[in-house]
């Protein structure tokens, strides 16, 4: 095992990188609300961003999860996975064209999602090889820096082009790094993926897509029922609540390789996990709770329109509480990805989130039909999405206990 000094040193590096990511996203938020389009334009930015996040997860097709689960010394297996990945990407290119034509999403935005998915899968090699800092840099931070600079110098009226350039540069650098270190692993020809294997990869993909429902899916769904102004306020609240989730994310990202490496060492694994649960309670639960009070100082800084101030307070409270409860469940989803049966987990999660999506869509359409105030609709949809996340985390806690004898909380 790594020494305590190395362990906390790596966490410090991850914290700095993740803080830069949060800081850049807040700079984009501040600049757009104050100098370039206001809350409404930020709503449009969030709409494109949420689409890229969701579609890129689908395009990854679970390959990032499968690489996380594999031994880095198993060269033949990794090469096989990348040959499958290249084959799948040939068909995904045509899917991009179909999506562009059918949904009329700007083509720059569609291609941006594909570039991001490629960067993500290649970067997973960095994380699996314990280069977690670089993994986090190219999956969370670097493209935001480019987006911020382009918004300043080009202007937010060219958002699709800005997204494309930022993800393209990010992709080029990732490929260069990975090629220089892991040329033997990724330099393979595409090969047809067996139908028997497709199910496993598809389930891993479904697992990731459905898990992104609360972070990005709800923003995309909400865009169908409201104006850019209210979507902007909602997105601002989401962005602030995502910021307080930083310690929780750092713990999960840095611990994932450790969980995987210790999975066959029962005693060492349980000792390590017990220590981490205490950290999750402090930084994952208590930190978001006490951070909520900061929102009262942000009204003037972010230029929230007066008619949306009460909405801003209520949505922030719901989302901050949701993040706290999510942080309390600790490494639940990370452990499920590493230890769980992907087929059964994906089956449950896909059905669960399909039902949740149906309920939220139905609520939205009924609200329009009965002329429910859009401010009230924003609150309703936020509560529904937050509840869905809490319920599924409780379910996974019980799965870990009953099937894998991993007990995170004695009372669940």
Helices and strands as residue ranges (DSSP letters): H 4-35, H 38-60, H 63-68, H 75-103, H 107-128, H 132-136, I 137-141, H 142-153, G 156-158, H 159-186, H 195-211, I 213-217, H 218-222, H 228-243, H 246-261, H 266-279, I 280-286, H 287-291, G 292-297, G 306-308, H 309-328, H 332-339, H 342-369, H 374-404
